[in-house]
Every structure is written in structure tokens, then in C-alpha cells.
Amino acid sequence: MPKKAHSPERIRVTERHIFLTGASGYLGRNLIRHFTNAGHQVTGLARSDQSAELIAGLEANVVRGDLLRDDLSSLMVGATELVHAAANLDHGPGRDAYEENARGTEAVIAAASDAGIRRLVHISSDSVLQDGRPLRNVDEYHPVPGRPAGAYSAGKAEAERFKGLKVHASNSGRNAISMASSAAPDIVLMDAMMPGMDGFDTCKILKAARGFEDLPIIFMTGYNENEHVVKALAAGGVDFVSKPIRLDQLFARMRVHLSNARRARSARYALDSTGRWMVACDANGLIAWSTPQASDLLMKVGIRSDNNSYLPLDILSWLSESPMSDLGGNAKVFHYSRLGYDIEFRRLSDCRNDEILLRLIDRHRGADEEQLAHAFGLTLREAEVLLWVAHGKSNKEIADILEMSPRTVNKHMEQIFNKLAVEKRTSAATLAVRVLWRE
């Protein structure tokens, strides 16, 4: 009698053990089939019972967890390679897609390193190249734009930065400035002593340039005198290391400063994505920072938003004359018109570090509520309700925010559904987002 054959699972000898994120998605399921057919062991990460059932049904191992959990590396023990295919595909203005795609990728890479995984494959998206302009004859070598369109694209673009370090070297300050303008570095290691323009002056110029506000610059020098340390930090450097360089310490410092810079960039993109275009300045009008779209808007009226740039004198006069909001708690408003453009400045708060926070509104487009009212024939109150629906708020939350009863919110929602010819709040939110995001 012939010997009974064992099931493939019992006789399979695997040389590779692949840990897969996004395993229950369309791409993930096909990757599981490909790898298991090739004789490799696959472990898929699942966040829900439904995802776990899909993965198990494809004869892959299943572990339950989340990309942002602290013990992610413990789930990867035994894996030799990792394929990161997980992604939040929400293209709306919320921050969740950005956080999961950018911070999630960062967490996966760190966990894979801790788990001793030999090889990591990160699956990105062609949408990282989309910034609202036509694209022709592009491939994977096309540079990623500074501000991709949508939270999904921005998050995936940010995740591109975590795949590894590509080094550009320069032997002079002027060359470094030129190279930084074209290469858009994530971090700069600056030698204090260079021929011609030294590292201190180079740092000042870079930090004053638009787009480099969050760029971390670490100084490296053979001098460890207090004067050089103070001078480096005063020029805009975030850290100072002395030669000879200990690479383990340098890389640890780089990781910290890169993470801090990405958080700051993430916050500004989040403000932009929700239509909150912000600029912060001190009492003298010196601009400390601005969100990307706020910088674009300022340029339209001839105001530079670089570090060490100042707001015009008439705006500064308005700030000095109206230090607080009115008695009703409403933000003070100032209209600034130049070059055929009209911007509304709204003073939101005075920060503890002596910064003044301003919100900008393009009066060519109108405030968010006015845009929605004009687009759909809504009353301003209905438009306010729709705006908060687009930001993911429930009817109860909207009632609290707008200081009205939940019943009144329900009445407004009925009118909104009728005027937008939709039946669900998600459909209404989608239409609102399209209006608010259009250029």
C-alpha cells in the first residue's frame, strides 16, 4: 500500500520567512499567493477579525496588531524579510491617512531593524508625484514634489523618506546651498570650517530659505570650544558633534532630529489639509513659520515667508493696535490687498513663547463656509454645519461647537441632503471636500 502523502504545509521547507503588512488587501492577498506558491512562509499582520480570516484562508500565519503599537518588533521575530504593503487610502483632508502612511512606515522600519530582519521592501504609490499639475513622461526617478495633493499622497511621499539615506556631498558653502535647493535634503551634516563661506553663514542662509524651516542641521567640527558650540546653535543648527565622530552616536542624534522635523512638518501639512492656513510671527512682525499653502498665499500679495522676513508695516500696525479678540471672543480681522489679491488675516492667539498666530483666508475664494454656501446654495448656517461634517464631526459634536441643539443640526442636515441631492453624510462630506480642495 503506497505511503500516504503529507499535506504541503507539513513537508514545506522554507528558506525565507516573509512578514507582510497590508496582507488582507488586494495587493497583500496576491503577494501571499505568490510567496506561498514559491514555497516561502508568510506571516500577515491583521488589525481586525475579518482581516485575520482572509489571511488565514490563504494558508498564511496571522498575527494581530497595529503598525503603531509599541511591541511591533516582537510580532516579527523569526521573519527574515518584510514587505510593507499597508496603506490608508483615504484621499480626504483628514490626518489619519497621513499619520498611518508616514508614521506607520517609520514604525515598521524601526521595528524591522529591532527584529533583525535582513531585507525590507516598501511598496509606495505613483500618487506621491501628483501635486495638481499635469505629468508627462515620468518614471520612478521623477522627484517627489514638496507638497503632493491629498493626505494619502502626502503621507506616502513622507514615507518615501524612510527607505534609506542617500548622501550628497559638497566641498563648499555656496555649492551646498545650490545642491540643497535641487536635492531637498532631509538633514544636513555641516562642517563649521570650509573654504570661502563657512558653515555658520551657510546654515543661516539655508534656514532663512523657504521650505527649509524644519531642516535639521548638525554641525561637525574638530573644535569643541564653547564659542563654536554657541555660534553653531545661534546660526540655526540643532546639534553639535566634535571630531573624531562616533557613528553610533551620530546616527542616534540624526534619528531624533529627523523624527522631530517630520513631526513639525506633519503638523503643518495637517493644518493645510484641513484648510487652516497659518503663519506665526513675533510682536515685531518677524515670521517664525508658516504652513505651505499660507506661504503660497503670502507670495501672491508680495510677502516673503522665509525665516528672517517681516510682515508689512500696515499689518504690524494692526497687530499692535488690536492685541486681543473682541469682547465676544471673535478673532480680530484685517484685510490686506496687493497685486490684485485680497487676503484676510485673522488673529487667533498669542502663544506663550511670544508668537502671534494668524490664520489666512484667500478672499478670492472666500472663507470655507462662504465657498460651500456659494457652491451648493446653502445658507451660511447650513454651510457651517456641512463644514464640520467634512471634518468628521458627529451631529452632537457639531451642536456643541456651533452652540445649537442637536435637533437644529438634524434640521440643517435635512436641508443639506436635499440641496446636495445626496442621502448619506459621507457623500455630503465628499462633495464638500472637493469644493474646499479645488485650486
C-alpha positions in Angstrom: 0.0 0.0 0.0 1.6 3.4 -1.0 2.6 5.7 1.8 0.1 8.5 2.4 1.4 11.9 1.3 1.6 14.6 3.8 0.0 17.9 3.2 2.2 20.6 1.7 2.2 22.5 4.9 3.9 19.6 6.7 6.7 18.9 4.2 7.4 22.5 3.1 10.9 23.5 3.8 11.2 27.3 3.7 14.4 29.3 3.3 12.5 32.6 3.6 10.0 33.8 6.2 8.2 36.9 5.0 6.4 39.3 7.3 3.7 41.1 5.4 1.8 44.3 6.3 -1.4 45.1 4.5 -1.8 41.3 4.0 -5.6 41.4 3.7 -5.8 44.0 0.9 -5.9 43.2 -2.8 -2.2 43.5 -3.2 -1.4 41.7 0.1 -3.6 38.7 -0.8 -1.9 38.3 -4.2 1.5 38.6 -2.5 0.6 35.8 -0.1 -0.4 33.5 -3.0 2.8 34.3 -4.9 5.1 33.7 -1.9 3.3 30.5 -0.7 3.3 29.1 -4.2 7.1 29.7 -4.2 7.4 27.7 -1.0 8.0 30.5 1.4 6.5 31.0 4.8 4.3 34.1 5.2 3.1 35.9 8.3 0.4 38.5 7.8 -0.4 41.4 10.1 -4.1 41.8 10.8 -5.9 44.6 12.7 -9.4 43.0 12.6 -11.1 39.6 12.8 -12.2 40.0 9.2 -8.7 40.6 8.0 -7.4 37.7 10.1 -9.9 35.3 8.5 -8.9 36.4 5.0 -5.2 35.9 5.7 -5.7 32.5 7.4 -7.9 31.4 4.4 -4.8 31.8 2.2 -2.8 29.4 4.4 -0.6 32.2 5.9 0.3 32.7 9.5 -1.6 35.5 11.2 -0.6 37.9 14.0 -2.9 40.5 15.4 -1.6 44.0 15.8 -1.2 47.6 14.5 1.6 49.4 12.8 1.9 51.9 15.6 1.9 49.5 18.6 4.9 49.6 20.8 5.8 45.9 20.6 5.5 45.6 16.8 9.0 44.2 16.6 8.1 41.2 18.8 5.5 40.2 16.2 8.2 40.0 13.6 10.5 37.6 15.4 11.6 34.7 13.1 11.0 36.6 9.9 13.9 37.1 7.5 12.3 39.7 5.2 9.5 42.2 5.4 7.1 43.5 2.7 5.4 46.7 3.8 2.2 46.9 1.7 -0.2 48.5 4.2 -1.7 51.9 3.4 -4.6 54.1 4.4 -6.2 55.0 1.0 -8.3 58.0 2.3 -7.6 60.9 -0.1 -9.6 63.4 2.0 -8.4 66.2 4.2 -8.2 64.2 7.5 -5.0 63.5 9.2 -5.4 59.7 9.7 -4.2 58.8 6.3 -1.1 61.0 6.6 -0.3 59.6 10.1 -0.8 55.9 9.2 1.2 56.1 5.9 4.1 58.3 7.2 4.3 57.4 10.9 3.3 53.8 10.2 6.1 53.3 7.7 8.6 54.9 10.1 7.4 52.5 12.9 7.6 49.4 10.6 11.2 50.2 9.6 12.3 50.7 13.2 10.6 47.5 14.3 12.2 45.5 11.4 15.6 46.8 12.4 15.0 45.8 16.1 13.8 42.3 15.0 16.9 41.7 12.9 15.1 41.5 9.5 17.6 41.3 6.7 15.6 42.9 3.9 12.7 45.3 3.7 10.6 46.1 0.7 8.4 49.2 0.9 5.6 49.4 -1.6 4.8 53.0 -2.5 2.4 54.7 -4.9 2.6 56.7 -8.1 0.3 59.2 -6.4 3.3 60.7 -4.5 4.1 62.5 -7.7 0.7 64.2 -8.0 0.6 67.8 -7.0 -2.3 69.0 -9.2 -0.2 69.7 -12.3 -0.1 67.6 -15.5 2.6 64.8 -15.5 4.1 63.6 -18.7 6.9 61.1 -19.4 7.7 60.5 -15.8 9.0 57.3 -14.1 10.1 56.3 -10.6 13.1 58.6 -10.8 10.9 61.7 -11.1 11.5 63.9 -8.0 8.8 63.9 -5.3 7.1 67.3 -5.1 7.3 69.3 -1.9 3.5 69.3 -1.4 1.7 66.3 -3.0 -2.0 66.6 -3.4 -4.1 65.0 -0.6 -3.4 63.4 2.8 -2.8 60.0 1.2 -0.3 61.2 -1.3 1.5 63.5 1.2 1.7 60.6 3.7 3.1 58.2 1.1 5.6 60.8 0.0 6.8 61.3 3.5 7.1 57.5 3.9 9.5 57.6 0.8 11.9 59.4 3.0 12.3 56.5 5.4 13.6 53.9 3.0 17.2 54.8 3.4 19.8 57.6 3.3 21.0 58.9 0.0 24.1 61.1 0.6 25.1 64.2 -1.4 28.5 65.7 -0.6 29.6 69.3 -1.1 33.0 70.9 -0.5 31.9 74.5 -0.1 29.1 76.5 1.4 27.9 78.0 -1.9 27.8 74.6 -3.5 25.9 73.2 -0.5 23.2 75.9 -0.9 22.8 75.2 -4.6 22.7 71.5 -4.0 20.1 71.8 -1.2 17.8 73.8 -3.5 17.7 70.9 -6.0 18.1 67.8 -3.8 15.7 68.9 -1.0 17.7 67.2 1.8 16.1 65.7 5.0 19.1 66.5 7.2 22.4 68.3 6.7 25.7 67.5 8.4 27.6 70.7 8.3 31.4 71.2 8.7 31.9 74.5 10.5 35.2 75.3 8.8 35.0 75.3 5.0 36.9 77.3 2.3 35.1 80.6 1.5 31.8 80.8 3.1 32.0 78.9 6.5 29.4 76.5 7.9 27.8 79.1 10.2 26.9 81.5 7.3 25.8 78.6 5.1 23.5 77.5 7.9 21.9 80.9 8.3 21.2 81.2 4.5 19.7 77.7 4.4 17.5 78.2 7.4 16.2 81.5 6.0 15.2 79.9 2.7 11.6 78.9 2.2 11.0 75.2 2.7 14.0 74.7 4.9 12.4 76.0 8.2 12.3 72.4 9.6 15.6 71.3 8.1 17.8 69.9 10.9 21.4 70.9 10.5 24.0 69.2 12.7 27.4 70.8 13.0 30.6 68.7 12.9 34.0 70.2 13.8 37.3 69.5 15.3 36.8 72.4 17.7 34.9 71.7 20.9 35.2 75.2 22.3 32.1 76.9 23.8 32.3 79.7 21.3 31.9 77.4 18.4 29.0 75.5 20.0 27.1 78.7 20.8 27.8 80.1 17.3 26.5 76.9 15.6 23.3 76.9 17.6 22.8 80.6 17.1 23.1 80.1 13.3 20.2 77.7 13.4 21.9 74.3 14.0 20.0 71.8 16.0 23.1 69.9 17.3 26.9 69.9 17.5 29.3 67.0 17.4 33.1 67.0 17.8 35.6 65.1 15.7 36.5 62.3 15.8 32.9 61.3 15.1 31.4 58.3 16.8 29.0 57.0 14.1 26.6 55.2 16.5 26.1 58.4 18.4 25.8 60.5 15.2 23.2 58.1 13.8 21.2 58.2 17.1 21.2 62.0 17.0 20.2 62.0 13.3 17.2 59.8 14.1 16.0 62.0 16.9 16.3 65.2 14.8 14.7 63.6 11.7 11.8 62.5 13.8 11.3 65.9 15.3 11.5 67.6 11.9 8.9 65.2 10.5 6.5 65.8 13.3 6.8 69.6 12.7 6.2 69.1 9.0 3.3 66.7 9.7 1.6 69.3 11.9 1.9 72.0 9.2 0.6 69.6 6.5 -2.3 68.7 8.8 -3.2 72.4 9.2 -3.0 72.8 5.5 -5.1 69.7 4.8 -8.0 71.0 6.9 -8.0 74.4 5.3 -6.3 76.1 8.2 -3.5 78.2 6.6 -1.4 79.6 9.4 1.5 82.0 9.9 3.2 82.7 13.2 5.2 85.9 13.9 6.6 87.8 16.8 5.5 91.2 18.1 7.8 92.9 15.5 6.2 91.0 12.6 9.2 88.6 12.2 7.8 85.4 10.6 8.7 82.4 12.6 6.9 79.7 10.5 4.0 79.3 8.1 2.2 76.4 6.6 2.9 75.6 2.9 -0.3 76.9 1.5 -0.1 80.0 3.7 3.4 80.7 2.2 2.0 80.4 -1.3 -0.8 82.8 -0.4 1.6 85.3 1.1 3.7 85.3 -2.1 0.6 86.2 -4.2 0.5 89.6 -2.3 4.2 90.0 -2.4 5.1 88.9 1.1 8.1 86.7 1.6 7.5 83.9 4.2 11.2 82.9 4.6 12.7 83.0 8.1 14.1 86.5 8.9 11.3 88.0 6.7 8.8 90.5 8.2 5.1 91.2 7.7 4.4 94.6 6.1 4.2 97.7 8.4 0.4 98.1 8.0 -0.2 94.5 9.2 2.2 95.2 12.1 0.3 98.3 13.0 -2.9 96.4 13.0 -1.3 93.8 15.3 -0.1 96.4 17.7 -3.5 98.2 17.8 -5.6 95.1 18.3 -3.7 92.8 20.8 -6.8 90.8 21.8 -10.0 89.5 20.3 -13.2 91.5 20.7 -15.5 91.1 23.8 -17.4 88.3 22.1 -14.3 86.2 21.7 -14.2 86.7 17.9 -10.9 86.8 16.2 -9.7 90.3 15.0 -9.7 90.6 11.2 -7.5 92.6 8.8 -7.8 92.8 5.0 -4.6 93.2 3.0 -4.8 93.8 -0.7 -1.9 93.9 -3.1 -1.2 92.8 -6.7 -4.9 92.2 -7.4 -5.2 89.8 -4.4 -7.1 90.2 -1.1 -6.1 88.3 2.0 -7.9 88.2 5.3 -5.7 88.0 8.4 -7.4 86.6 11.5 -5.6 86.9 14.8 -6.2 83.6 16.7 -4.0 83.8 19.8 -0.8 84.9 21.4 1.4 81.9 22.2 3.3 81.5 25.4 6.6 81.9 23.5 5.6 85.4 22.4 4.5 84.2 19.0 1.3 85.6 17.4 -0.7 83.0 15.5 -2.6 84.3 12.4 -5.0 82.5 10.1 -5.1 83.5 6.4 -8.1 83.3 4.1 -8.0 83.9 0.4 -10.9 86.3 -0.2 -10.8 85.4 -3.9 -12.1 82.1 -2.7 -13.9 83.3 0.4 -14.0 81.6 3.8 -14.7 77.9 3.9 -18.3 78.5 4.8 -18.8 81.0 2.1 -17.3 78.6 -0.5 -19.7 75.9 0.5 -22.7 78.2 0.6 -21.9 79.6 -2.9 -21.2 76.1 -4.4 -24.4 74.4 -3.1 -26.9 77.3 -2.5 -26.8 76.8 1.3 -27.4 79.4 4.0 -24.3 80.3 6.0 -25.5 78.3 8.9 -26.1 75.2 6.8 -22.6 75.7 5.3 -21.1 75.8 8.8 -22.8 72.5 9.6 -21.6 71.0 6.3 -18.0 72.2 7.0 -17.9 70.4 10.3 -19.4 67.3 8.7 -16.5 67.4 6.2 -14.2 67.4 9.2 -15.7 64.2 10.5 -17.7 65.6 13.4 -21.0 64.0 14.6 -24.2 65.9 14.9 -23.8 66.1 18.7 -20.3 67.5 18.3 -21.5 70.0 15.7 -24.2 71.1 18.1 -21.7 71.7 20.8 -19.3 73.6 18.5 -22.0 75.8 16.9 -23.9 76.2 20.2 -27.2 74.9 18.8 -29.4 72.0 19.7 -28.9 68.5 18.1 -32.4 68.8 16.8 -31.5 72.0 14.9 -28.4 70.3 13.5 -30.7 67.5 12.2 -33.0 70.0 10.5 -30.0 71.6 8.8 -28.7 68.2 7.7 -32.1 67.5 6.1 -31.8 70.7 4.0 -28.2 70.0 3.2 -29.1 66.5 1.9 -31.9 68.0 -0.2 -29.7 70.7 -1.7 -26.8 68.4 -2.4 -29.1 65.7 -3.7 -27.4 63.0 -1.5 -28.7 60.6 1.1 -25.6 60.0 3.3 -23.4 62.3 5.3 -20.3 60.7 3.8 -21.5 61.7 0.3 -22.1 65.2 1.5 -18.6 65.3 3.1 -17.0 64.1 -0.1 -18.7 66.9 -2.1 -17.7 69.5 0.4 -14.1 68.3 0.4 -14.0 68.6 -3.4 -15.0 72.2 -3.2 -12.6 73.1 -0.4 -9.6 71.4 -2.0 -10.0 72.7 -5.6 -7.4 75.2 -6.7 
